[in-house]
Amino acid sequence: MPGFIGVPELLLLGLVALLLFGPKRLPEMGRGLGKGMREFKDSVTGLTDVSPEPVEQSKPDGGTPAQPDR
């Protein structure tokens, strides 16, 4: 079946990657790729690590709305 990657192909790709980058660099690249994918997923779904601060409502006397401290 053309177009499908099987176990032998995955092993060959892993061996080539090991030869090209070495055993020390591969885990670092995997961590970086995983972190990047996680950040992308969080940005697409709208999740953030920082909890939003409540925004104060404007004063009843018609004044300008108060700005939250940062």
HTML snippet that shows the backbone in 3Dmol.js (N, CA, C, O; Angstrom):
<script src="https://3Dmol.org/build/3Dmol-min.js"></script>
<div id="view" style="width:600px;height:400px;position:relative"></div>
<script>
const pdb = `
ATOM      1  N   MET A   1       0.830  -1.179   0.000  1.00  0.00           N
ATOM      2  CA  MET A   1       0.000   0.000   0.000  1.00  0.00           C
ATOM      3  C   MET A   1       0.878   1.247   0.000  1.00  0.00           C
ATOM      4  O   MET A   1       1.506   1.550   1.014  1.00  0.00           O
ATOM      5  N   PRO A   2       0.933   1.945  -1.065  1.00  0.00           N
ATOM      6  CA  PRO A   2       1.743   3.161  -1.099  1.00  0.00           C
ATOM      7  C   PRO A   2       1.117   4.273  -0.259  1.00  0.00           C
ATOM      8  O   PRO A   2      -0.105   4.404  -0.188  1.00  0.00           O
ATOM      9  N   GLY A   3       1.963   5.058   0.364  1.00  0.00           N
ATOM     10  CA  GLY A   3       1.482   6.181   1.164  1.00  0.00           C
ATOM     11  C   GLY A   3       1.404   5.905   2.652  1.00  0.00           C
ATOM     12  O   GLY A   3       1.231   6.837   3.438  1.00  0.00           O
ATOM     13  N   PHE A   4       1.526   4.652   3.061  1.00  0.00           N
ATOM     14  CA  PHE A   4       1.464   4.328   4.479  1.00  0.00           C
ATOM     15  C   PHE A   4       2.873   4.068   5.008  1.00  0.00           C
ATOM     16  O   PHE A   4       3.699   3.462   4.326  1.00  0.00           O
ATOM     17  N   ILE A   5       3.134   4.527   6.215  1.00  0.00           N
ATOM     18  CA  ILE A   5       4.434   4.304   6.836  1.00  0.00           C
ATOM     19  C   ILE A   5       4.278   3.181   7.838  1.00  0.00           C
ATOM     20  O   ILE A   5       3.455   3.263   8.750  1.00  0.00           O
ATOM     21  N   GLY A   6       5.052   2.150   7.673  1.00  0.00           N
ATOM     22  CA  GLY A   6       4.989   0.999   8.560  1.00  0.00           C
ATOM     23  C   GLY A   6       6.124   1.022   9.566  1.00  0.00           C
ATOM     24  O   GLY A   6       6.871   1.996   9.665  1.00  0.00           O
ATOM     25  N   VAL A   7       6.239  -0.059  10.303  1.00  0.00           N
ATOM     26  CA  VAL A   7       7.261  -0.185  11.337  1.00  0.00           C
ATOM     27  C   VAL A   7       8.669  -0.148  10.746  1.00  0.00           C
ATOM     28  O   VAL A   7       9.527   0.540  11.300  1.00  0.00           O
ATOM     29  N   PRO A   8       8.951  -0.858   9.643  1.00  0.00           N
ATOM     30  CA  PRO A   8      10.322  -0.796   9.098  1.00  0.00           C
ATOM     31  C   PRO A   8      10.719   0.618   8.658  1.00  0.00           C
ATOM     32  O   PRO A   8      11.863   1.031   8.850  1.00  0.00           O
ATOM     33  N   GLU A   9       9.794   1.341   8.082  1.00  0.00           N
ATOM     34  CA  GLU A   9      10.093   2.706   7.655  1.00  0.00           C
ATOM     35  C   GLU A   9      10.358   3.616   8.846  1.00  0.00           C
ATOM     36  O   GLU A   9      11.256   4.457   8.799  1.00  0.00           O
ATOM     37  N   LEU A  10       9.572   3.450   9.923  1.00  0.00           N
ATOM     38  CA  LEU A  10       9.790   4.244  11.133  1.00  0.00           C
ATOM     39  C   LEU A  10      11.139   3.941  11.762  1.00  0.00           C
ATOM     40  O   LEU A  10      11.830   4.849  12.226  1.00  0.00           O
ATOM     41  N   LEU A  11      11.517   2.672  11.778  1.00  0.00           N
ATOM     42  CA  LEU A  11      12.833   2.305  12.314  1.00  0.00           C
ATOM     43  C   LEU A  11      13.954   2.908  11.481  1.00  0.00           C
ATOM     44  O   LEU A  11      14.946   3.379  12.036  1.00  0.00           O
ATOM     45  N   LEU A  12      13.817   2.901  10.175  1.00  0.00           N
ATOM     46  CA  LEU A  12      14.823   3.478   9.299  1.00  0.00           C
ATOM     47  C   LEU A  12      14.926   4.988   9.509  1.00  0.00           C
ATOM     48  O   LEU A  12      16.030   5.531   9.556  1.00  0.00           O
ATOM     49  N   LEU A  13      13.791   5.664   9.635  1.00  0.00           N
ATOM     50  CA  LEU A  13      13.805   7.107   9.905  1.00  0.00           C
ATOM     51  C   LEU A  13      14.452   7.415  11.252  1.00  0.00           C
ATOM     52  O   LEU A  13      15.209   8.378  11.372  1.00  0.00           O
ATOM     53  N   GLY A  14      14.161   6.612  12.254  1.00  0.00           N
ATOM     54  CA  GLY A  14      14.769   6.801  13.569  1.00  0.00           C
ATOM     55  C   GLY A  14      16.274   6.597  13.533  1.00  0.00           C
ATOM     56  O   GLY A  14      17.019   7.338  14.173  1.00  0.00           O
ATOM     57  N   LEU A  15      16.720   5.602  12.792  1.00  0.00           N
ATOM     58  CA  LEU A  15      18.153   5.341  12.665  1.00  0.00           C
ATOM     59  C   LEU A  15      18.851   6.487  11.944  1.00  0.00           C
ATOM     60  O   LEU A  15      19.932   6.908  12.355  1.00  0.00           O
ATOM     61  N   VAL A  16      18.251   6.992  10.882  1.00  0.00           N
ATOM     62  CA  VAL A  16      18.838   8.124  10.154  1.00  0.00           C
ATOM     63  C   VAL A  16      18.894   9.364  11.044  1.00  0.00           C
ATOM     64  O   VAL A  16      19.901  10.071  11.053  1.00  0.00           O
ATOM     65  N   ALA A  17      17.833   9.633  11.785  1.00  0.00           N
ATOM     66  CA  ALA A  17      17.823  10.781  12.689  1.00  0.00           C
ATOM     67  C   ALA A  17      18.880  10.629  13.774  1.00  0.00           C
ATOM     68  O   ALA A  17      19.533  11.605  14.143  1.00  0.00           O
ATOM     69  N   LEU A  18      19.052   9.420  14.286  1.00  0.00           N
ATOM     70  CA  LEU A  18      20.062   9.168  15.311  1.00  0.00           C
ATOM     71  C   LEU A  18      21.461   9.406  14.761  1.00  0.00           C
ATOM     72  O   LEU A  18      22.315   9.966  15.447  1.00  0.00           O
ATOM     73  N   LEU A  19      21.693   8.983  13.531  1.00  0.00           N
ATOM     74  CA  LEU A  19      23.002   9.193  12.917  1.00  0.00           C
ATOM     75  C   LEU A  19      23.255  10.672  12.608  1.00  0.00           C
ATOM     76  O   LEU A  19      24.382  11.147  12.754  1.00  0.00           O
ATOM     77  N   LEU A  20      22.240  11.388  12.191  1.00  0.00           N
ATOM     78  CA  LEU A  20      22.408  12.797  11.831  1.00  0.00           C
ATOM     79  C   LEU A  20      22.592  13.694  13.048  1.00  0.00           C
ATOM     80  O   LEU A  20      23.473  14.554  13.058  1.00  0.00           O
ATOM     81  N   PHE A  21      21.768  13.499  14.073  1.00  0.00           N
ATOM     82  CA  PHE A  21      21.746  14.436  15.193  1.00  0.00           C
ATOM     83  C   PHE A  21      22.444  13.916  16.441  1.00  0.00           C
ATOM     84  O   PHE A  21      22.845  14.715  17.287  1.00  0.00           O
ATOM     85  N   GLY A  22      22.598  12.637  16.579  1.00  0.00           N
ATOM     86  CA  GLY A  22      23.268  12.079  17.737  1.00  0.00           C
ATOM     87  C   GLY A  22      22.323  11.824  18.894  1.00  0.00           C
ATOM     88  O   GLY A  22      21.230  12.389  18.939  1.00  0.00           O
ATOM     89  N   PRO A  23      22.733  10.973  19.838  1.00  0.00           N
ATOM     90  CA  PRO A  23      21.850  10.594  20.948  1.00  0.00           C
ATOM     91  C   PRO A  23      21.610  11.716  21.949  1.00  0.00           C
ATOM     92  O   PRO A  23      20.617  11.677  22.676  1.00  0.00           O
ATOM     93  N   LYS A  24      22.487  12.714  22.009  1.00  0.00           N
ATOM     94  CA  LYS A  24      22.296  13.808  22.966  1.00  0.00           C
ATOM     95  C   LYS A  24      21.301  14.837  22.441  1.00  0.00           C
ATOM     96  O   LYS A  24      20.526  15.401  23.213  1.00  0.00           O
ATOM     97  N   ARG A  25      21.318  15.081  21.149  1.00  0.00           N
ATOM     98  CA  ARG A  25      20.504  16.147  20.560  1.00  0.00           C
ATOM     99  C   ARG A  25      19.051  15.714  20.333  1.00  0.00           C
ATOM    100  O   ARG A  25      18.160  16.562  20.372  1.00  0.00           O
ATOM    101  N   LEU A  26      18.786  14.440  20.099  1.00  0.00           N
ATOM    102  CA  LEU A  26      17.423  13.984  19.801  1.00  0.00           C
ATOM    103  C   LEU A  26      16.419  14.274  20.926  1.00  0.00           C
ATOM    104  O   LEU A  26      15.337  14.782  20.630  1.00  0.00           O
ATOM    105  N   PRO A  27      16.715  13.979  22.197  1.00  0.00           N
ATOM    106  CA  PRO A  27      15.744  14.311  23.255  1.00  0.00           C
ATOM    107  C   PRO A  27      15.483  15.811  23.374  1.00  0.00           C
ATOM    108  O   PRO A  27      14.359  16.226  23.655  1.00  0.00           O
ATOM    109  N   GLU A  28      16.522  16.627  23.161  1.00  0.00           N
ATOM    110  CA  GLU A  28      16.336  18.075  23.203  1.00  0.00           C
ATOM    111  C   GLU A  28      15.402  18.529  22.092  1.00  0.00           C
ATOM    112  O   GLU A  28      14.542  19.383  22.308  1.00  0.00           O
ATOM    113  N   MET A  29      15.569  17.964  20.916  1.00  0.00           N
ATOM    114  CA  MET A  29      14.702  18.322  19.791  1.00  0.00           C
ATOM    115  C   MET A  29      13.272  17.869  20.047  1.00  0.00           C
ATOM    116  O   MET A  29      12.326  18.578  19.702  1.00  0.00           O
ATOM    117  N   GLY A  30      13.105  16.698  20.647  1.00  0.00           N
ATOM    118  CA  GLY A  30      11.768  16.206  20.974  1.00  0.00           C
ATOM    119  C   GLY A  30      11.059  17.081  21.989  1.00  0.00           C
ATOM    120  O   GLY A  30       9.868  17.364  21.854  1.00  0.00           O
ATOM    121  N   ARG A  31      11.798  17.512  23.013  1.00  0.00           N
ATOM    122  CA  ARG A  31      11.213  18.413  24.019  1.00  0.00           C
ATOM    123  C   ARG A  31      10.808  19.741  23.394  1.00  0.00           C
ATOM    124  O   ARG A  31       9.732  20.267  23.679  1.00  0.00           O
ATOM    125  N   GLY A  32      11.672  20.279  22.545  1.00  0.00           N
ATOM    126  CA  GLY A  32      11.364  21.545  21.881  1.00  0.00           C
ATOM    127  C   GLY A  32      10.155  21.429  20.972  1.00  0.00           C
ATOM    128  O   GLY A  32       9.314  22.327  20.935  1.00  0.00           O
ATOM    129  N   LEU A  33      10.063  20.328  20.238  1.00  0.00           N
ATOM    130  CA  LEU A  33       8.918  20.107  19.359  1.00  0.00           C
ATOM    131  C   LEU A  33       7.635  19.950  20.165  1.00  0.00           C
ATOM    132  O   LEU A  33       6.598  20.498  19.790  1.00  0.00           O
ATOM    133  N   GLY A  34       7.692  19.214  21.257  1.00  0.00           N
ATOM    134  CA  GLY A  34       6.515  19.041  22.113  1.00  0.00           C
ATOM    135  C   GLY A  34       6.066  20.343  22.746  1.00  0.00           C
ATOM    136  O   GLY A  34       4.868  20.609  22.839  1.00  0.00           O
ATOM    137  N   LYS A  35       7.019  21.158  23.182  1.00  0.00           N
ATOM    138  CA  LYS A  35       6.682  22.450  23.787  1.00  0.00           C
ATOM    139  C   LYS A  35       6.044  23.374  22.749  1.00  0.00           C
ATOM    140  O   LYS A  35       5.067  24.064  23.040  1.00  0.00           O
ATOM    141  N   GLY A  36       6.592  23.380  21.563  1.00  0.00           N
ATOM    142  CA  GLY A  36       6.031  24.205  20.497  1.00  0.00           C
ATOM    143  C   GLY A  36       4.625  23.783  20.116  1.00  0.00           C
ATOM    144  O   GLY A  36       3.755  24.626  19.901  1.00  0.00           O
ATOM    145  N   MET A  37       4.402  22.474  20.030  1.00  0.00           N
ATOM    146  CA  MET A  37       3.067  21.975  19.705  1.00  0.00           C
ATOM    147  C   MET A  37       2.071  22.311  20.813  1.00  0.00           C
ATOM    148  O   MET A  37       0.923  22.655  20.530  1.00  0.00           O
ATOM    149  N   ARG A  38       2.502  22.214  22.075  1.00  0.00           N
ATOM    150  CA  ARG A  38       1.630  22.531  23.203  1.00  0.00           C
ATOM    151  C   ARG A  38       1.254  24.015  23.197  1.00  0.00           C
ATOM    152  O   ARG A  38       0.095  24.365  23.419  1.00  0.00           O
ATOM    153  N   GLU A  39       2.237  24.886  22.943  1.00  0.00           N
ATOM    154  CA  GLU A  39       1.966  26.320  22.881  1.00  0.00           C
ATOM    155  C   GLU A  39       1.025  26.650  21.725  1.00  0.00           C
ATOM    156  O   GLU A  39       0.139  27.493  21.866  1.00  0.00           O
ATOM    157  N   PHE A  40       1.213  25.991  20.589  1.00  0.00           N
ATOM    158  CA  PHE A  40       0.335  26.223  19.442  1.00  0.00           C
ATOM    159  C   PHE A  40      -1.088  25.791  19.764  1.00  0.00           C
ATOM    160  O   PHE A  40      -2.040  26.508  19.457  1.00  0.00           O
ATOM    161  N   LYS A  41      -1.237  24.623  20.383  1.00  0.00           N
ATOM    162  CA  LYS A  41      -2.570  24.130  20.737  1.00  0.00           C
ATOM    163  C   LYS A  41      -3.252  25.067  21.726  1.00  0.00           C
ATOM    164  O   LYS A  41      -4.440  25.362  21.591  1.00  0.00           O
ATOM    165  N   ASP A  42      -2.499  25.536  22.723  1.00  0.00           N
ATOM    166  CA  ASP A  42      -3.072  26.452  23.706  1.00  0.00           C
ATOM    167  C   ASP A  42      -3.486  27.771  23.063  1.00  0.00           C
ATOM    168  O   ASP A  42      -4.514  28.341  23.430  1.00  0.00           O
ATOM    169  N   SER A  43      -2.698  28.263  22.110  1.00  0.00           N
ATOM    170  CA  SER A  43      -3.054  29.525  21.471  1.00  0.00           C
ATOM    171  C   SER A  43      -4.266  29.364  20.560  1.00  0.00           C
ATOM    172  O   SER A  43      -5.062  30.293  20.422  1.00  0.00           O
ATOM    173  N   VAL A  44      -4.413  28.209  19.945  1.00  0.00           N
ATOM    174  CA  VAL A  44      -5.561  27.973  19.067  1.00  0.00           C
ATOM    175  C   VAL A  44      -6.837  27.810  19.884  1.00  0.00           C
ATOM    176  O   VAL A  44      -7.887  28.323  19.497  1.00  0.00           O
ATOM    177  N   THR A  45      -6.760  27.107  21.002  1.00  0.00           N
ATOM    178  CA  THR A  45      -7.950  26.886  21.823  1.00  0.00           C
ATOM    179  C   THR A  45      -8.232  28.054  22.748  1.00  0.00           C
ATOM    180  O   THR A  45      -9.304  28.108  23.351  1.00  0.00           O
ATOM    181  N   GLY A  46      -7.303  28.990  22.880  1.00  0.00           N
ATOM    182  CA  GLY A  46      -7.525  30.168  23.707  1.00  0.00           C
ATOM    183  C   GLY A  46      -7.175  29.973  25.157  1.00  0.00           C
ATOM    184  O   GLY A  46      -7.567  30.792  25.989  1.00  0.00           O
ATOM    185  N   LEU A  47      -6.458  28.932  25.497  1.00  0.00           N
ATOM    186  CA  LEU A  47      -6.054  28.707  26.886  1.00  0.00           C
ATOM    187  C   LEU A  47      -4.827  29.547  27.199  1.00  0.00           C
ATOM    188  O   LEU A  47      -3.946  29.712  26.355  1.00  0.00           O
ATOM    189  N   THR A  48      -4.773  30.079  28.421  1.00  0.00           N
ATOM    190  CA  THR A  48      -3.602  30.831  28.867  1.00  0.00           C
ATOM    191  C   THR A  48      -3.205  30.351  30.251  1.00  0.00           C
ATOM    192  O   THR A  48      -4.025  29.827  31.005  1.00  0.00           O
ATOM    193  N   ASP A  49      -1.937  30.541  30.569  1.00  0.00           N
ATOM    194  CA  ASP A  49      -1.443  30.180  31.899  1.00  0.00           C
ATOM    195  C   ASP A  49      -1.773  31.253  32.923  1.00  0.00           C
ATOM    196  O   ASP A  49      -1.871  30.953  34.114  1.00  0.00           O
ATOM    197  N   VAL A  50      -1.944  32.477  32.494  1.00  0.00           N
ATOM    198  CA  VAL A  50      -2.204  33.601  33.388  1.00  0.00           C
ATOM    199  C   VAL A  50      -3.709  33.751  33.551  1.00  0.00           C
ATOM    200  O   VAL A  50      -4.446  33.827  32.568  1.00  0.00           O
ATOM    201  N   SER A  51      -4.156  33.793  34.802  1.00  0.00           N
ATOM    202  CA  SER A  51      -5.585  33.987  35.029  1.00  0.00           C
ATOM    203  C   SER A  51      -5.923  35.453  34.785  1.00  0.00           C
ATOM    204  O   SER A  51      -5.188  36.335  35.229  1.00  0.00           O
ATOM    205  N   PRO A  52      -7.012  35.727  34.093  1.00  0.00           N
ATOM    206  CA  PRO A  52      -7.344  37.123  33.781  1.00  0.00           C
ATOM    207  C   PRO A  52      -7.759  37.883  35.031  1.00  0.00           C
ATOM    208  O   PRO A  52      -8.430  37.347  35.913  1.00  0.00           O
ATOM    209  N   GLU A  53      -7.346  39.144  35.085  1.00  0.00           N
ATOM    210  CA  GLU A  53      -7.718  40.001  36.208  1.00  0.00           C
ATOM    211  C   GLU A  53      -9.089  40.588  35.929  1.00  0.00           C
ATOM    212  O   GLU A  53      -9.394  40.922  34.784  1.00  0.00           O
ATOM    213  N   PRO A  54      -9.920  40.722  36.948  1.00  0.00           N
ATOM    214  CA  PRO A  54     -11.243  41.305  36.705  1.00  0.00           C
ATOM    215  C   PRO A  54     -11.117  42.780  36.325  1.00  0.00           C
ATOM    216  O   PRO A  54     -10.316  43.516  36.901  1.00  0.00           O
ATOM    217  N   VAL A  55     -11.915  43.192  35.354  1.00  0.00           N
ATOM    218  CA  VAL A  55     -11.906  44.576  34.900  1.00  0.00           C
ATOM    219  C   VAL A  55     -12.938  45.337  35.699  1.00  0.00           C
ATOM    220  O   VAL A  55     -14.087  44.910  35.814  1.00  0.00           O
ATOM    221  N   GLU A  56     -12.525  46.480  36.256  1.00  0.00           N
ATOM    222  CA  GLU A  56     -13.439  47.272  37.065  1.00  0.00           C
ATOM    223  C   GLU A  56     -14.436  47.989  36.163  1.00  0.00           C
ATOM    224  O   GLU A  56     -14.087  48.425  35.066  1.00  0.00           O
ATOM    225  N   GLN A  57     -15.663  48.108  36.623  1.00  0.00           N
ATOM    226  CA  GLN A  57     -16.705  48.786  35.867  1.00  0.00           C
ATOM    227  C   GLN A  57     -16.544  50.294  35.999  1.00  0.00           C
ATOM    228  O   GLN A  57     -15.872  50.774  36.912  1.00  0.00           O
ATOM    229  N   SER A  58     -17.166  51.049  35.078  1.00  0.00           N
ATOM    230  CA  SER A  58     -17.075  52.501  35.128  1.00  0.00           C
ATOM    231  C   SER A  58     -17.865  53.031  36.324  1.00  0.00           C
ATOM    232  O   SER A  58     -18.769  52.370  36.835  1.00  0.00           O
ATOM    233  N   LYS A  59     -17.510  54.204  36.744  1.00  0.00           N
ATOM    234  CA  LYS A  59     -18.162  54.817  37.906  1.00  0.00           C
ATOM    235  C   LYS A  59     -19.592  55.228  37.536  1.00  0.00           C
ATOM    236  O   LYS A  59     -19.844  55.607  36.393  1.00  0.00           O
ATOM    237  N   PRO A  60     -20.528  55.159  38.488  1.00  0.00           N
ATOM    238  CA  PRO A  60     -21.909  55.522  38.174  1.00  0.00           C
ATOM    239  C   PRO A  60     -22.097  56.996  37.850  1.00  0.00           C
ATOM    240  O   PRO A  60     -23.109  57.365  37.255  1.00  0.00           O
ATOM    241  N   ASP A  61     -21.134  57.860  38.231  1.00  0.00           N
ATOM    242  CA  ASP A  61     -21.302  59.282  37.960  1.00  0.00           C
ATOM    243  C   ASP A  61     -20.896  59.654  36.538  1.00  0.00           C
ATOM    244  O   ASP A  61     -20.822  60.839  36.213  1.00  0.00           O
ATOM    245  N   GLY A  62     -20.634  58.669  35.688  1.00  0.00           N
ATOM    246  CA  GLY A  62     -20.294  58.939  34.295  1.00  0.00           C
ATOM    247  C   GLY A  62     -18.824  59.194  34.055  1.00  0.00           C
ATOM    248  O   GLY A  62     -18.441  59.680  32.990  1.00  0.00           O
ATOM    249  N   GLY A  63     -17.997  58.872  35.033  1.00  0.00           N
ATOM    250  CA  GLY A  63     -16.559  59.079  34.896  1.00  0.00           C
ATOM    251  C   GLY A  63     -15.960  58.035  33.962  1.00  0.00           C
ATOM    252  O   GLY A  63     -16.658  57.146  33.473  1.00  0.00           O
ATOM    253  N   THR A  64     -14.696  58.153  33.729  1.00  0.00           N
ATOM    254  CA  THR A  64     -14.015  57.196  32.871  1.00  0.00           C
ATOM    255  C   THR A  64     -13.801  55.889  33.622  1.00  0.00           C
ATOM    256  O   THR A  64     -13.662  55.899  34.845  1.00  0.00           O
ATOM    257  N   PRO A  65     -13.771  54.760  32.911  1.00  0.00           N
ATOM    258  CA  PRO A  65     -13.567  53.491  33.599  1.00  0.00           C
ATOM    259  C   PRO A  65     -12.158  53.407  34.191  1.00  0.00           C
ATOM    260  O   PRO A  65     -11.193  53.920  33.626  1.00  0.00           O
ATOM    261  N   ALA A  66     -12.075  52.755  35.327  1.00  0.00           N
ATOM    262  CA  ALA A  66     -10.796  52.607  36.010  1.00  0.00           C
ATOM    263  C   ALA A  66      -9.952  51.577  35.271  1.00  0.00           C
ATOM    264  O   ALA A  66     -10.480  50.574  34.791  1.00  0.00           O
ATOM    265  N   GLN A  67      -8.642  51.814  35.174  1.00  0.00           N
ATOM    266  CA  GLN A  67      -7.728  50.907  34.524  1.00  0.00           C
ATOM    267  C   GLN A  67      -7.159  49.938  35.563  1.00  0.00           C
ATOM    268  O   GLN A  67      -6.792  50.367  36.657  1.00  0.00           O
ATOM    269  N   PRO A  68      -7.079  48.644  35.248  1.00  0.00           N
ATOM    270  CA  PRO A  68      -6.509  47.695  36.212  1.00  0.00           C
ATOM    271  C   PRO A  68      -5.001  47.914  36.333  1.00  0.00           C
ATOM    272  O   PRO A  68      -4.334  48.267  35.361  1.00  0.00           O
ATOM    273  N   ASP A  69      -4.471  47.697  37.550  1.00  0.00           N
ATOM    274  CA  ASP A  69      -3.043  47.832  37.785  1.00  0.00           C
ATOM    275  C   ASP A  69      -2.327  46.647  37.179  1.00  0.00           C
ATOM    276  O   ASP A  69      -2.831  45.525  37.217  1.00  0.00           O
ATOM    277  N   ARG A  70      -1.160  46.889  36.621  1.00  0.00           N
ATOM    278  CA  ARG A  70      -0.371  45.792  36.029  1.00  0.00           C
ATOM    279  C   ARG A  70       0.979  45.748  36.640  1.00  0.00           C
ATOM    280  O   ARG A  70       1.792  44.898  36.278  1.00  0.00           O
TER     281      ARG A  70
END
`;
const viewer = $3Dmol.createViewer("view");
viewer.addModel(pdb, "pdb");
viewer.setStyle({}, {cartoon: {color: "spectrum"}});
viewer.zoomTo();
viewer.render();
</script>
